[in-house]
Amino acid sequence: MKRSGNLWPKIIDFDNLLRATRQAQRGKRFRPNVLKFNYDLEQNLLRLHQELQDQTYEPGQYRTFRIYEPKPRLISAAPYRDRVVHHALCNIIIPLFERTFIHDSYANRTGYGTHRALKRFVEFSRQNRYILQCDIEKYFPSIDHEILKTLLRRKIKCPQTLWLIDQIIDRSNEQDPILTYFPGDDLLVPCLRRHGLPIGNLTSQFFANCFLNGFDHFVKEELKARHYLRYVDDFALFSNDRLFLQDARVALESYLTTLRLRIHPIKSQLFETKQGANFVGFRVLSLGETFPRDICLRVRSDNLQRSRVRLRSLQSAYANHGINLPRLSRSVHSWLAHLEHADTWRLRWDIFHDWAFVQAESVP
C-alpha cells in the first residue's frame, strides 16, 4: 500500500484552518464557546497555526455526559478549538483513505449514510435466503490504540501528521471500562493496553471506520462474500448457502480477535431473511417466498416512541414561544423525510391528523 507524506503543510495551512472553523461551527454558530472563538478569529487561528507548526499543540479537556437512548453511552465533547483541529486534519487525510474503503461501507462518508445503507440492505434481502447479521460488542470503548496507530501508519508516513494523530489518540479521555482477554494475554494485558475512542469526535468516527477497513476487505476478498455491508459496527452477510454463512462466522470471529474485538453474542445471529431484520432504525420485512422478494419497511417501535416524545416536546416548546416557526418546520420536515424512506404513509397520517402546532397568545 502506497504511504502518503508531506501532508503537514496542507493541514496547518491557514485557509484549511479557516475552512475547518466553518465546518466545526455548522449548526452551532451561536453557542458561547463558538462566539468567543470567532470574536477574535484571525488571532485564534494564527495562534493555533503556530502551535501546530511548532508541535506545541495540546488537546484540551473533554466535557462528558451520558445519554440513555437508544442505549446507555458516554458522550465526550472536545473543546471547540480542538474540533477545529480535528476538521483540519480530516480534510486532508480522509481523501487518502476514502479510495481504500469498499463500496458497501456506509458510515461517516460523504454521499453515504443510513438511508443509502438501508436501500442496499433491502436489495440484498430480496436476493438471498439467509443473513448473518452481527454487531461488535462495545465497539468504540474497545478500539485498541496501538493497533489503530499501526493501521494508520500503513497509509501515512508524514512524521508531523502522525504526531498530531498520536496527540489526539493519546489524549482520549477514559471510556467505559472494558476487561476482555484474548489468546496470548496474561493477567495484566487488558489493563495495560490503552483502548477506547471518545464518541462525539469527528476523528473518532473516521478512525473507527479505518479500524475495520481491513476487516471489510477480508470479508470481500478472502471469504468471497458477494453480498456484504457495514454501518459503523453493524455488519451483515447475505447468501443462499447457510453453511457458507456458518463457516464465515467462525472466520469473522477469528479475524476480529486480531483487532482485539468480539462480536456481540446475543445481537449476532444467522437466520432466514423472511423472518425480517432490524437495521439502522427500520424493520425490514419479507412479504413473500419467491425471489426477488417483496419487502416492506417499518419504523422500529422504539424509534417511533422516541420520535413521538420529541414531537410532543416540539409542540410544547412552540406553544410556549420556546422555538420559532422556521426551527419547528425544519425539525418536523427532517423527521418526515426520514419516515418517507419506509412504508409509513398511514403512520404519518395518523400522527399528524390530530396534532396541532399552535402558539399561545403573547401576554402584553
N, C-alpha and C positions, 0 to 999 in steps of 0.2 A: 504494500500500500504506500503510495506516494505521501511523504510528510511535507507539511507546509511551514515555511519560515518567513521571516521579515514581515510579520503581522503587526508588530508593536506600533510602528509609526501610523498605521491606519487606525488602530484602536484609540490612541491618545490624540489623534488629530482633532483640533478644536471644532471643526464642522461636524465630526462624528459625535463628539460630546454634546454639541448643541442639538443635534438630531436625537440623541438619547434622552435629553431632558424633555423634548416634546413627546416622545414615546412613553416615558415614565409617568408623565403627568396626565396622560389621556384619561378623561373622566374624573380627575382628581384635582383640577386646577385650583379650586378654591379651598382646599384643605390648608390649615395653618402652616404645616411644615413645607408645603409646596410654595405657598405665598412668600414665606420667609426666604426660601432659597432663591426664588425668582426676583425678589426685591433688589438684590444685588447680583443678578445672574452672571454678568460678564466676569466679575471678580471671583465669584464662587467657582466658575468653570476654569478660569485661569489657575486658581489655587489647586483645583483638582487635577488639572493637566500637569502642573509642576510636581505634585506628589506622585503621580503615576510615572512621570519621566524620571524622577529621582529614585523611584521604587521605595518611597517612604509612606505610601498609602496604607492605611489600616482600616478594615471594615469596622463599623460601629456595632453597638449592642442591639440585639433583636428585641422587639416587643412581641410577646407571645400571648395567645389566648386560645381557648378550646371552643370547638363547635361540636354539636351533637347530632346534626342532621347533614347528610343521610346516615352518618355513623360518627362515633366519637373520634376526633382528630385534634392534634396540636398544630395550630397555625402560627407561623412566625413571620412578622413584618419587619423587614430591614429598614434602616433609616433611608430617607429619600435620596441623599447623595450617593448612597451605596446602590440604590436601584438605578440611578443614572449610569453608574459604572457597569452594572450588570447588562444594561441595554447596549452600552458602547462595546462591550466585549462580544455580546451575542450578534450584534450587527455584522461583525467581521468573521466570526468563526462558524456561525450557523451555516452559511452557504458551503463551507468546506465539507461539512458532514451531511448536508441535505442530499447531495448527489450519491451518498453511500447508503441511504435508507431504502428499504424495499418499498414497493408501490403501496402495499397494504399495511403500512404503519401510519396511524391516523392522528396521533396525539401531538399537540404543540407544533403543528406545521402549517405554514401559510397555505390556504386553499383546501386544507383538510378539516377534520373536526368530527363531532359526534354524528351529525346528520349524514355526512358522506360515509362514515363508518357503518352507520345503520343500514344505508342503502346497499352496501356491499355485503353485509351480514345477511340481509334478506335474499340477495341474489344467490349466495352460497347455500342458504337454507332451502331454497326452491330446488336446487340441483342435486342435493345429497340426502341420503337416508339417515346418516349418523353425524353427530357433532361431539367433539371433545372440547368442552368449554372449561377454561382454567382461570384462576385468579392467584396472583402471587401474594403470599402471606406477609402482611405488614411491609409493603414494598419500600416506601420512602425511608422509614426508620431502619431498614435492613441494608441499604446500599453501602457497600464497603468502600472506604476512602482509598485504600491502597490499590484495590482493583480498578476503581474508577480512574485514578490518575494514570495507571498503566494503559488503560484503554484509550484515554485522551492523547497520550503521548505517541500512540501509533499513527496519529494523524497530524499532530502539531509538534514542531521541533524548535519554534521560536522561544528562546530562553525567557525573555521578559513576559511573554504571553503565558507561558507555563507558570511563571512566578505569580502572576495575578490569579490564575486559576487555582493554584495551591492556596493562596491567601483566602479566597472565597470558600474553598472546601474546608480548610483547616480551621477557619473561624466560624464554621457552622455551630449553632448552639446545640446543646444536648437535646436529643429527641427522646421519645418514649423508650424505656429500656428494652433491649432485645437480648435474650440469652439463648442462643441456638448453637448447637455443636455439629460439626461436620467431620467427615472422615479425616483422620490425622491430627485433629485438635487434641491438645492436652487440657487440663482443667482450667487454665488461665487464658487461653487464646481468645475466647469470645469477649472477655473483659478488656484485653489489651488492644484489640483491633478496633480502631475508631470506625464508626458507621453511622449512617443517618444523614439525610439532607432535609433542610427546613422546607416544609410545604408552604408555598407562598412566593418563593423566589422564582424569577424568570430563569435564572441559571439552573436551579434545581429541576425545573421541568425539562429543560434541554438536556442536562446531564443524565436524567432518568431515561430519556429516550436513547441517548448514546449507549447507556449501560446495557440495554437489551438489543442493540443493533446486531451484534454478533450472534445472539440467540435467534433473531429473525432469519439471518442468513443460514444458520444451521438447519432450521426447520424447512426452509425453502430448498436449499441446495444439497443437504446431506440426507434429510428424511424424504425429500422429494414430495412435500405436501403441496399440491397444486392450489388448494383452497384453504388459505390461512390468513388471518388478520389479527392485528393487535391494536388496542387502545390503552395506552399507559401500561398498567399491569394486568389488564384483562385481555386474554387472547383465546382464539378458537380455531380448531382444525376441523374441516368437514371432509367426509368421504362416504362412499357407498360400501366400503370394506371395514367392518367393525374390528377385525383382527389387526388391520393396519393401525387404527387409532389406539388399540390396546398396547401394541408394541411401541407406538410413538410416545405414549405417556411415560413409559419406563425410560426411554431415551431422553425425553424432555427433563424429567426429574434428575437424571444423571448429569446433564449439561448444566442445569441450574445450580447444582452443588458446587461447580467450579466458580460460580459467581457468588457463592455463599447465600443462595436464595432457596426458598422452598415454595411449592405451590400449596394453596390452602386445601387442607384435607377434606373439608366439607363442601366448599364452593366449587371445587373442581370435579366435574362429573362427565361421564360418557353416556349418552342417551340418544334416542331417536329424535330426529328433528320434528317429527309430527307431534311430539309432546309439547312443543313450544319452549322458548328460551327467553330469559331476560337479558337485555343488552342496552347500555347507555340510557337507562331510564324508560325503556319501552319493553313491551311484551310482544314477542314475535310468535304468532300462532299460525299453525298449518290448517288449511281448510280442505285438504284432500289427500289422496294416496298417490295419484298419478303425477309423473314428472313432466315438465316443471310444475311444482305445486303452486296453488293459490295461497297467498299469505295475507293474514290480517294483522294489523298493527294496533296495539292498545297502549295507553299510558299506564305505567305501573301504579297500583293503588297508593303506595306510599308517596310517590312523587305527586300524585294528584292531591293527596291530603295536604302536603306541604304547600302546594300551589293555592289551594283554597284558603289556607291560613294567610298566605301572602296577599291574596286579593282582598280579604277582609281587612287586613292592615292598611292596604292602599285606600280602600273605601273609607275607612275611619280617618286616615290622615287627610284625604281630600275634603271630607265633610267638615273637618275642623281647621281647614286652611293650612295644614302642615306641608302640603305639596301643591304645586300649581298644575294646571291642566296639561301643559306640554310634557311635564315629567310623568304624570299619570298615564298619558297616552302612550309614551314610549315604553313604559313598563308593561302595560296591558298588551300592546301590539307585539312586543317581544315574546311574551308568553303565548299569544295566539299563533305567532309564526312557528314556535316550537311545536305546538299541538298539530299544526297542519301537516306535519310530516307523518302523522298516523291517521287512522280511520276514526276521526273524532268529530265529525260534523254534528251528530246528535249530542255529544258531550258538550261541545261549545254552545250549542243552542240552550241546553238545559242550564248551564252555568250562568249565562248572561241574560236569559229571557226574563228572569225575575230580579236581576240585580240592577241597582240604580246607583250611579255615582253622582251625588248631588251635594253641593256645598251649602252649609248653613249660612243664614244671612249674617253679615257682619254687624256687630253691635256698635252703634255710633259713639 
